[in-house]
């Protein structure tokens, strides 16, 4: 059975895509803790990020770096934080979160309620700043 993230990457479930390459996909988190909170995944489903082979692991982080730079350009913030937890969805993924203070990285804080129009605008703004 495919994970929800595999279905998103395959276009079976709609998402607010910010970047895509042959092997990786980045999209806005539907329950963001900050505007621009983005998830980066390998298209090939792997449950645990450290089970990726060295090449894919390095390539995933190189792709995430490009996405983070796009987020930083599109969303006013001091830095873009990175977190890898991987407990809630059985598909390796990286959280990229715009930060103004360290507590912005708290994934258990109340989630933002953003409508579809704002999500689309955020995704387009970030996407326009990314060069893959």
DSSP file (Angstrom, degrees, kcal/mol; ACC not computed):
  #  RESIDUE AA STRUCTURE BP1 BP2  ACC     N-H-->O    O-->H-N    N-H-->O    O-->H-N    TCO  KAPPA ALPHA  PHI   PSI    X-CA   Y-CA   Z-CA
    1    1 A X              0   0    0      0, 0.0     2,-0.2     0, 0.0     0, 0.0   0.000 360.0 360.0 360.0 134.6    0.0    0.0    0.0
    2    2 A X        -     0   0    0      1,-0.1     2,-0.0     2,-0.1     0, 0.0  -0.502 360.0-117.6 -79.2 144.7    1.4    3.4   -0.9
    3    3 A X     >  -     0   0    0     -2,-0.2     4,-2.0    87,-0.1     5,-0.2  -0.328  28.7-107.2 -72.8 162.7    1.8    6.1    1.7
    4    4 A X  H  > S+     0   0    0      1,-0.2     4,-1.9     2,-0.2     9,-0.1   0.849 122.7  55.2 -58.7 -34.0   -0.1    9.4    1.4
    5    5 A X  H  > S+     0   0    0      2,-0.2     4,-2.6     1,-0.2    -1,-0.2   0.874 104.4  52.1 -69.5 -36.2    3.1   11.1    0.4
    6    6 A X  H  > S+     0   0    0      2,-0.2     4,-1.9     1,-0.2     6,-0.2   0.906 110.3  49.4 -62.9 -40.4    3.6    8.6   -2.5
    7    7 A X  H  <>S+     0   0    0     -4,-2.0     5,-2.3     2,-0.2     6,-1.3   0.865 110.5  50.3 -66.9 -36.5    0.1    9.4   -3.6
    8    8 A X  H ><5S+     0   0    0     -4,-1.9     3,-1.4     4,-0.2    -2,-0.2   0.949 111.0  48.1 -64.4 -48.8    0.9   13.1   -3.4
    9    9 A X  H 3<5S+     0   0    0     -4,-2.6    -2,-0.2     1,-0.3    -1,-0.2   0.832 111.5  51.1 -62.0 -32.3    4.1   12.8   -5.4
   10   10 A X  T 3<5S-     0   0    0     -4,-1.9    -1,-0.3    -5,-0.2    -2,-0.2   0.519 116.1-115.4 -82.4  -5.1    2.2   10.7   -8.0
   11   11 A X  T < 5S+     0   0    0     -3,-1.4    -3,-0.2    -4,-0.4    -2,-0.1   0.580  84.7 119.4  82.2   9.3   -0.5   13.4   -8.3
   12   12 A X  S   <S+     0   0    0     -5,-2.3     2,-0.4    -6,-0.2    -4,-0.2   0.751  78.2  39.1 -77.6 -24.8   -3.2   11.1   -7.0
   13   13 A X  S    S-     0   0    0     -6,-1.3    -2,-0.3    -9,-0.1    -1,-0.2  -0.994  97.6-114.3-123.5 130.7   -3.8   13.4   -4.0
   14   14 A X        +     0   0    0     -2,-0.4     2,-0.3    -3,-0.1    -2,-0.1  -0.273  42.1 167.6 -65.2 151.1   -3.7   17.2   -4.7
   15   15 A X        -     0   0    0     -7,-0.1     2,-1.0    -4,-0.0    14,-0.1  -0.947  46.1-105.4-151.1 169.6   -1.0   19.3   -3.0
   16   16 A X        -     0   0    0     12,-0.4    12,-2.3    -2,-0.3     2,-0.1  -0.780  46.6-158.1-100.8  86.2    0.6   22.7   -3.2
   17   17 A X  E     +A   27   0A   0     -2,-1.0    10,-0.3    10,-0.2   110,-0.2  -0.390  24.4 173.8 -68.5 136.8    3.8   21.7   -5.0
   18   18 A X  E     -     0   0A   0      8,-2.9     2,-0.3     1,-0.4     9,-0.2   0.622  67.7  -1.1-112.9 -24.8    6.8   24.0   -4.6
   19   19 A X  E     -A   26   0A   0      7,-1.6     7,-2.9     2,-0.0    -1,-0.4  -0.981  56.8-176.4-162.7 153.1    9.4   21.9   -6.4
   20   20 A X  E     +A   25   0A   0     -2,-0.3     2,-0.2     5,-0.2     5,-0.2  -0.985   4.1 172.7-153.3 142.5    9.9   18.6   -8.2
   21   21 A X        -     0   0    0      3,-2.6    -2,-0.0    -2,-0.3   111,-0.0  -0.726  55.5 -82.5-131.4-173.9   12.8   16.7   -9.8
   22   22 A X  S    S+     0   0    0     -2,-0.2     3,-0.0     1,-0.2     0, 0.0   0.862 127.8  20.5 -60.3 -35.5   13.0   13.3  -11.2
   23   23 A X  S    S+     0   0    0     20,-0.1    20,-3.3    19,-0.1    21,-0.5   0.550 120.2  52.1-113.7 -10.3   13.6   11.7   -7.8
   24   24 A X  E     - B   0  42A   0     18,-0.3    -3,-2.6    19,-0.1     2,-0.3  -0.894  52.5-164.5-135.4 159.8   12.2   14.3   -5.2
   25   25 A X  E     -AB  20  41A   0     16,-2.3    16,-2.9    -2,-0.3     2,-0.4  -0.999   2.2-165.5-144.9 137.2    9.1   16.3   -4.5
   26   26 A X  E     +AB  19  40A   0     -7,-2.9    -8,-2.9    -2,-0.3    -7,-1.6  -0.992  17.7 160.7-128.3 135.5    8.5   19.3   -2.2
   27   27 A X  E     -AB  17  39A   0     12,-2.2    12,-3.3    -2,-0.4   -10,-0.2  -0.981  43.1 -87.1-150.5 157.0    5.1   20.6   -1.2
   28   28 A X  E     - B   0  38A   0    -12,-2.3   -12,-0.4    -2,-0.3     2,-0.3  -0.418  44.2-114.0 -68.4 139.6    3.5   22.7    1.5
   29   29 A X    >   -     0   0    0      8,-2.7     3,-0.6     1,-0.1     7,-0.1  -0.569  17.5-142.7 -68.3 131.8    2.5   21.0    4.7
   30   30 A X  T 3  S+     0   0    0     -2,-0.3    84,-0.2     1,-0.3     2,-0.2   0.641 100.6  43.8 -75.3 -12.3   -1.3   21.1    5.0
   31   31 A X  T 3  S-     0   0    0     82,-0.1    -1,-0.3     6,-0.1    82,-0.1  -0.558  89.0-177.1-124.6  66.3   -1.0   21.6    8.8
   32   32 A X    <   -     0   0    0     -3,-0.6    80,-3.2    80,-0.2     3,-0.1  -0.289  30.8-159.4 -72.3 147.7    1.8   24.2    8.8
   33   33 A X  S    S+     0   0    0      1,-0.3     2,-0.3    78,-0.2    -1,-0.1   0.640  87.7  16.9 -91.2 -19.1    3.3   25.6   12.0
   34   34 A X  S >  S-     0   0    0     78,-0.1     3,-2.1    71,-0.1    -1,-0.3  -0.981  97.6 -88.0-145.0 152.7    4.5   28.7   10.0
   35   35 A X  T 3  S+     0   0    0     -2,-0.3    63,-0.3     1,-0.3     3,-0.1  -0.442 118.3  26.9 -57.7 129.7    3.7   30.1    6.6
   36   36 A X  T 3  S+     0   0    0      1,-0.3     2,-0.3    -2,-0.1    -1,-0.3   0.418  77.5 159.4  94.2  -0.5    5.9   28.3    4.0
   37   37 A X    <   -     0   0    0     -3,-2.1    -8,-2.7    -8,-0.1     2,-0.3  -0.413  23.5-172.4 -57.7 117.6    6.3   25.1    6.1
   38   38 A X  E     -BC  28  96A   0     58,-2.8    58,-3.0    -2,-0.3     2,-0.4  -0.893  21.9-145.7-123.9 145.0    7.3   22.7    3.4
   39   39 A X  E     -BC  27  95A   0    -12,-3.3   -12,-2.2    -2,-0.3     2,-0.5  -0.907  10.7-161.1-108.6 138.7    7.9   18.9    3.2
   40   40 A X  E     +BC  26  94A   0     54,-2.2    54,-2.2    -2,-0.4     2,-0.3  -0.983  17.5 173.0-121.5 127.6   10.6   17.4    1.0
   41   41 A X  E     -BC  25  93A   0    -16,-2.9   -16,-2.3    -2,-0.5     2,-0.3  -0.925  35.6-115.9-132.5 154.0   10.3   13.7    0.1
   42   42 A X  E     -B   24   0A   0     50,-0.6   -18,-0.3    -2,-0.3     4,-0.2  -0.712  26.3-135.6 -78.6 143.4   12.0   11.1   -2.1
   43   43 A X  S    S+     0   0    0    -20,-3.3     2,-0.6    -2,-0.3   -19,-0.1   0.868  90.7  79.1 -67.9 -34.6    9.5    9.9   -4.7
   44   44 A X  S    S-     0   0    0    -21,-0.5     2,-0.3     1,-0.1    -2,-0.2  -0.645  97.1-116.8 -75.6 120.9   10.7    6.3   -4.1
   45   45 A X        +     0   0    0     -2,-0.6     2,-0.4    46,-0.1    -2,-0.1  -0.412  45.9 161.4 -67.0 122.0    8.9    5.3   -0.9
   46   46 A X        -     0   0    0     -2,-0.3    46,-3.9    -4,-0.2    -4,-0.1  -0.984  29.4-150.8-138.9 127.6   11.3    4.6    1.9
   47   47 A X  S    S+     0   0    0     -2,-0.4     2,-0.5    44,-0.3    44,-0.3   0.934  81.5  41.9 -67.1 -48.1   10.0    4.5    5.5
   48   48 A X  S >  S-     0   0    0     42,-0.1     3,-2.6     1,-0.1     4,-0.4  -0.891  72.1-142.5-113.4 124.3   13.1    5.6    7.4
   49   49 A X  G >  S+     0   0    0     -2,-0.5     3,-1.3     1,-0.3    -1,-0.1   0.810 101.3  57.5 -56.5 -33.4   15.3    8.3    6.1
   50   50 A X  G 3  S+     0   0    0      1,-0.3    -1,-0.3    -3,-0.0     7,-0.1   0.470  93.9  68.5 -81.1   1.0   18.5    6.6    7.2
   51   51 A X  G <  S+     0   0    0     -3,-2.6    -1,-0.3     2,-0.1    -2,-0.2   0.524  76.6 105.3 -89.0  -8.4   17.5    3.5    5.1
   52   52 A X  S <  S-     0   0    0     -3,-1.3    -6,-0.0    -4,-0.4     2,-0.0  -0.431  83.4-107.3 -65.2 144.9   18.1    5.6    1.9
   53   53 A X     >  -     0   0    0      1,-0.1     4,-2.7    -2,-0.1     5,-0.2  -0.336  36.1-100.8 -69.0 162.6   21.3    4.7    0.2
   54   54 A X  H  > S+     0   0    0      1,-0.2     4,-2.5     2,-0.2     5,-0.2   0.856 120.4  51.2 -55.5 -41.8   24.1    7.2    0.5
   55   55 A X  H  > S+     0   0    0      1,-0.2     4,-2.4     2,-0.2    -1,-0.2   0.939 114.2  42.1 -64.4 -47.6   23.6    8.7   -3.0
   56   56 A X  H  > S+     0   0    0      2,-0.2     4,-2.5     1,-0.2    -2,-0.2   0.866 113.2  54.1 -68.5 -35.4   19.8    9.2   -2.5
   57   57 A X  H  X S+     0   0    0     -4,-2.7     4,-1.9     2,-0.2    -2,-0.2   0.956 112.8  42.5 -60.9 -50.7   20.4   10.5    1.0
   58   58 A X  H  X S+     0   0    0     -4,-2.5     4,-2.0    -5,-0.2    -2,-0.2   0.896 115.0  50.5 -63.3 -41.0   22.9   13.1   -0.2
   59   59 A X  H  X S+     0   0    0     -4,-2.4     4,-2.4    -5,-0.2    -1,-0.2   0.869 106.9  54.7 -67.0 -37.0   20.7   14.0   -3.2
   60   60 A X  H  X S+     0   0    0     -4,-2.5     4,-2.6     1,-0.2    -1,-0.2   0.926 111.0  45.1 -61.1 -44.9   17.6   14.5   -1.0
   61   61 A X  H  X S+     0   0    0     -4,-1.9     4,-2.0     2,-0.2    -2,-0.2   0.843 111.0  53.0 -70.8 -32.1   19.5   17.0    1.2
   62   62 A X  H  X S+     0   0    0     -4,-2.0     4,-1.5     2,-0.2    -1,-0.2   0.902 111.7  46.4 -66.0 -40.6   20.9   18.8   -1.9
   63   63 A X  H  X S+     0   0    0     -4,-2.4     4,-2.1     1,-0.2    -2,-0.2   0.927 111.2  51.8 -64.6 -45.8   17.3   19.1   -3.2
   64   64 A X  H  X S+     0   0    0     -4,-2.6     4,-3.0     1,-0.2    -2,-0.2   0.852 104.8  57.4 -60.1 -35.5   16.1   20.3    0.2
   65   65 A X  H  X S+     0   0    0     -4,-2.0     4,-2.2     2,-0.2    -1,-0.2   0.917 106.6  48.0 -62.0 -43.3   18.9   22.9    0.3
   66   66 A X  H  X S+     0   0    0     -4,-1.5     4,-1.8     2,-0.2    -2,-0.2   0.910 113.3  47.8 -62.7 -42.4   17.6   24.4   -3.0
   67   67 A X  H  X S+     0   0    0     -4,-2.1     4,-2.6     2,-0.2    -2,-0.2   0.924 110.1  52.3 -64.9 -44.1   14.0   24.4   -1.6
   68   68 A X  H  X S+     0   0    0     -4,-3.0     4,-2.7     1,-0.2    -2,-0.2   0.891 107.7  51.7 -59.8 -40.4   15.2   26.0    1.6
   69   69 A X  H  X S+     0   0    0     -4,-2.2     4,-1.7     2,-0.2    -1,-0.2   0.888 110.3  49.4 -63.8 -38.0   16.9   28.8   -0.3
   70   70 A X  H  X S+     0   0    0     -4,-1.8     4,-2.0     2,-0.2    -2,-0.2   0.903 110.5  49.9 -65.7 -41.9   13.7   29.4   -2.2
   71   71 A X  H  X S+     0   0    0     -4,-2.6     4,-3.1     1,-0.2    -2,-0.2   0.940 109.1  51.9 -60.3 -47.1   11.7   29.5    1.0
   72   72 A X  H  < S+     0   0    0     -4,-2.7     5,-0.3     1,-0.2    -1,-0.2   0.855 112.8  45.5 -60.2 -36.2   14.2   32.0    2.5
   73   73 A X  H  < S+     0   0    0     -4,-1.7    -1,-0.2    -5,-0.2    -2,-0.2   0.840 120.6  38.3 -74.3 -33.9   13.8   34.2   -0.5
   74   74 A X  H  < S+     0   0    0     -4,-2.0     2,-0.5     1,-0.2    -2,-0.2   0.789 114.1  51.0 -90.1 -30.5   10.0   34.0   -0.7
   75   75 A X  S  < S-     0   0    0     -4,-3.1     2,-0.3    -5,-0.2    -1,-0.2  -0.939  87.3-119.2-115.8 120.5    9.1   34.1    3.0
   76   76 A X        +     0   0    0     -2,-0.5     2,-0.3    -3,-0.1    -3,-0.1  -0.410  61.3 128.2 -59.4 119.2   10.4   36.8    5.3
   77   77 A X        -     0   0    0     -5,-0.3    23,-0.2    -2,-0.3     3,-0.1  -0.974  64.7-122.5-164.7 161.7   12.4   34.9    8.0
   78   78 A X  S    S-     0   0    0     21,-2.1     2,-0.3    -2,-0.3    22,-0.2   0.873  91.3 -14.4 -78.6 -38.8   15.8   34.9    9.7
   79   79 A X  E     -D   99   0A   0     20,-1.8    20,-3.5    -3,-0.1     2,-0.5  -0.927  62.0-114.8-151.3 171.1   16.5   31.2    8.8
   80   80 A X  E     -D   98   0A   0     -2,-0.3    18,-0.2    18,-0.2     2,-0.1  -0.982  34.1-149.5-115.6 119.5   14.9   28.1    7.5
   81   81 A X  E     -D   97   0A   0     16,-3.3    16,-2.2    -2,-0.5     2,-0.4  -0.470   4.4-147.7 -85.5 159.2   15.0   25.3   10.0
   82   82 A X  E     +D   96   0A   0     14,-0.2     2,-0.4    -2,-0.1    14,-0.2  -0.987  16.5 175.8-130.1 136.8   15.2   21.6    9.2
   83   83 A X  E     -D   95   0A   0     12,-1.9    12,-3.1    -2,-0.4     2,-0.5  -1.000  13.4-168.1-140.7 140.8   13.7   18.7   11.1
   84   84 A X        +     0   0    0     -2,-0.4    10,-0.1    10,-0.2     8,-0.0  -0.947  30.7 139.4-127.6 108.9   13.5   15.0   10.3
   85   85 A X        -     0   0    0     -2,-0.5    -1,-0.1     8,-0.3     9,-0.1   0.748  23.8-176.9-111.8 -61.4   11.2   13.0   12.6
   86   86 A X        +     0   0    0      7,-0.1     5,-0.1     5,-0.1     8,-0.0   0.698  45.5 112.3  73.8  21.2    9.4   10.6   10.4
   87   87 A X  S    S+     0   0    0      1,-0.1     3,-0.1     3,-0.1    -1,-0.1   0.788  70.6  52.8 -94.0 -29.7    7.1    9.1   12.9
   88   88 A X  S    S+     0   0    0      1,-0.2     2,-0.4     3,-0.1    -1,-0.1   0.764 115.1  31.6 -83.8 -25.2    3.7   10.3   11.6
   89   89 A X  S    S-     0   0    0      2,-0.1     2,-2.5   -42,-0.1    -1,-0.2  -0.999  77.6-130.2-133.2 129.9    3.9    9.1    8.0
   90   90 A X  S    S+     0   0    0     -2,-0.4     2,-0.3    -3,-0.1   -42,-0.1  -0.262  82.7  88.7 -78.1  57.0    5.8    5.9    6.9
   91   91 A X  S    S-     0   0    0     -2,-2.5   -44,-0.3   -44,-0.3    -2,-0.1  -0.925  88.0-105.3-152.6 122.5    7.7    7.8    4.2
   92   92 A X        +     0   0    0    -46,-3.9   -50,-0.6    -2,-0.3     2,-0.3  -0.190  53.0 162.9 -51.1 134.6   11.0    9.6    4.7
   93   93 A X  E     -C   41   0A   0    -52,-0.2     2,-0.4   -46,-0.1    -8,-0.3  -0.995  32.5-141.3-157.5 154.5   10.5   13.3    4.7
   94   94 A X  E     -C   40   0A   0    -54,-2.2   -54,-2.2    -2,-0.3     2,-0.5  -0.956  15.2-142.9-117.5 132.3   12.2   16.6    5.8
   95   95 A X  E     -CD  39  83A   0    -12,-3.1   -12,-1.9    -2,-0.4     2,-0.5  -0.845  12.8-167.9 -91.9 129.2   10.4   19.5    7.3
   96   96 A X  E     -CD  38  82A   0    -58,-3.0   -58,-2.8    -2,-0.5     2,-0.4  -0.984  12.7-179.2-115.9 119.4   11.6   22.9    6.2
   97   97 A X  E     - D   0  81A   0    -16,-2.2   -16,-3.3    -2,-0.5     2,-0.2  -0.972  29.3-124.3-128.5 123.7   10.2   25.7    8.4
   98   98 A X  E     - D   0  80A   0     -2,-0.4     2,-0.4   -63,-0.3   -18,-0.2  -0.452  37.7-158.8 -62.0 133.2   10.8   29.5    8.1
   99   99 A X  E     + D   0  79A   0    -20,-3.5   -21,-2.1    -2,-0.2   -20,-1.8  -0.937  40.3 162.6-123.9 139.1   12.1   30.7   11.5
  100  100 A X  S    S+     0   0    0      1,-0.5     2,-0.3    -2,-0.4    -1,-0.1   0.482  88.0  10.9-115.2 -21.1   12.3   33.9   13.3
  101  101 A X  S >  S-     0   0    0    -22,-0.1     3,-2.0     1,-0.1    -1,-0.5  -0.971  82.8-107.0-150.5 158.2   13.0   32.3   16.7
  102  102 A X  G >  S+     0   0    0     -2,-0.3     3,-1.9     1,-0.3     4,-0.1   0.824 113.9  65.2 -60.1 -32.8   13.8   28.7   17.7
  103  103 A X  G >  S+     0   0    0      1,-0.3     3,-1.6     2,-0.2    -1,-0.3   0.663  83.5  76.8 -67.1 -13.3   10.4   28.1   19.1
  104  104 A X  G <  S+     0   0    0     -3,-2.0    -1,-0.3     1,-0.3    -2,-0.2   0.707  84.7  66.1 -64.5 -18.1    9.0   28.4   15.6
  105  105 A X  G <   +     0   0    0     -3,-1.9     2,-0.9    -4,-0.3    -1,-0.3   0.459  68.9 119.5 -83.2  -1.7   10.3   24.9   15.0
  106  106 A X    X   -     0   0    0     -3,-1.6     3,-1.6     1,-0.2    -3,-0.0  -0.531  44.6-169.7 -71.6 103.6    7.9   23.4   17.5
  107  107 A X  T 3  S+     0   0    0     -2,-0.9    -1,-0.2     1,-0.3    -3,-0.0   0.556  83.7  59.5 -72.0  -6.6    5.9   20.9   15.4
  108  108 A X  T 3  S+     0   0    0      2,-0.1    -1,-0.3   -75,-0.0     3,-0.1   0.371  81.5 106.5-102.4   3.7    3.5   20.4   18.3
  109  109 A X  S <  S-     0   0    0     -3,-1.6    -5,-0.0     1,-0.2    -6,-0.0  -0.330  90.8 -69.4 -73.7 164.3    2.5   24.1   18.5
  110  110 A X        -     0   0    0      1,-0.1     2,-0.2    -2,-0.0    -1,-0.2  -0.271  56.9-121.1 -56.6 139.6   -1.0   25.1   17.2
  111  111 A X        -     0   0    0     -3,-0.1   -78,-0.2     1,-0.1     2,-0.1  -0.510  23.2-110.5 -83.3 150.0   -1.2   24.8   13.4
  112  112 A X        -     0   0    0    -80,-3.2     2,-0.7    -2,-0.2   -80,-0.2  -0.475  18.8-137.8 -74.9 149.8   -2.1   27.7   11.1
  113  113 A X        +     0   0    0     -2,-0.1     2,-0.4   -82,-0.1   -82,-0.1  -0.890  33.2 170.4-109.6  98.5   -5.4   27.7    9.4
  114  114 A X        -     0   0    0     -2,-0.7   -82,-0.1   -84,-0.2     2,-0.0  -0.909  27.3-129.3-112.6 136.1   -4.7   28.9    5.8
  115  115 A X     >  -     0   0    0     -2,-0.4     4,-2.4     1,-0.1     5,-0.2  -0.295  31.2-100.6 -79.4 169.3   -7.2   28.9    3.0
  116  116 A X  H  > S+     0   0    0      1,-0.2     4,-2.5     2,-0.2     5,-0.2   0.849 120.4  55.2 -59.4 -37.9   -6.6   27.3   -0.4
  117  117 A X  H  > S+     0   0    0      2,-0.2     4,-2.3     1,-0.2    -1,-0.2   0.929 110.2  45.0 -63.2 -45.2   -5.9   30.7   -2.0
  118  118 A X  H  > S+     0   0    0      2,-0.2     4,-2.6     1,-0.2    -2,-0.2   0.901 112.6  51.6 -66.7 -40.0   -3.2   31.6    0.5
  119  119 A X  H  X S+     0   0    0     -4,-2.4     4,-2.7     1,-0.2    -2,-0.2   0.923 110.7  48.7 -60.8 -43.7   -1.6   28.2    0.2
  120  120 A X  H  X S+     0   0    0     -4,-2.5     4,-2.6     1,-0.2     5,-0.2   0.914 111.5  49.5 -63.4 -42.5   -1.5   28.5   -3.5
  121  121 A X  H  X S+     0   0    0     -4,-2.3     4,-2.3     2,-0.2    -2,-0.2   0.907 112.4  47.6 -63.6 -42.0    0.0   32.0   -3.3
  122  122 A X  H  X S+     0   0    0     -4,-2.6     4,-2.6     2,-0.2     5,-0.3   0.945 112.7  48.6 -63.0 -48.4    2.7   30.7   -0.9
  123  123 A X  H  X S+     0   0    0     -4,-2.7     4,-3.0     1,-0.2    -2,-0.2   0.919 113.6  46.5 -58.9 -45.2    3.5   27.7   -3.0
  124  124 A X  H  X S+     0   0    0     -4,-2.6     4,-2.1     2,-0.2    -1,-0.2   0.888 111.6  52.0 -65.7 -38.5    3.8   29.8   -6.2
  125  125 A X  H  < S+     0   0    0     -4,-2.3     4,-0.4    -5,-0.2    -2,-0.2   0.931 115.2  40.6 -63.7 -46.0    5.9   32.4   -4.4
  126  126 A X  H >< S+     0   0    0     -4,-2.6     3,-1.8     1,-0.2     4,-0.5   0.946 113.5  54.1 -66.3 -48.2    8.4   29.8   -3.1
  127  127 A X  H >< S+     0   0    0     -4,-3.0     3,-1.3     1,-0.3    -2,-0.2   0.855 101.8  58.8 -55.9 -38.0    8.3   27.8   -6.4
  128  128 A X  T 3< S+     0   0    0     -4,-2.1    -1,-0.3     1,-0.2    -2,-0.2   0.677 105.8  50.3 -67.9 -15.5    9.2   31.0   -8.4
  129  129 A X  T <  S+     0   0    0     -3,-1.8     2,-0.4    -4,-0.4    -1,-0.2   0.467  91.9  93.8 -99.6  -3.7   12.4   31.3   -6.3
  130  130 A X    <   -     0   0    0     -3,-1.3     2,-0.6    -4,-0.5   -63,-0.1  -0.770  51.4-167.4 -99.2 132.3   13.7   27.7   -6.7
  131  131 A X              0   0    0     -2,-0.4    -3,-0.0   -65,-0.2   -61,-0.0  -0.961 360.0 360.0-115.7 113.0   16.1   26.7   -9.4
  132  132 A X              0   0    0     -2,-0.6    -1,-0.1  -112,-0.1   -66,-0.0   0.405 360.0 360.0 -96.9 360.0   16.4   22.9   -9.7
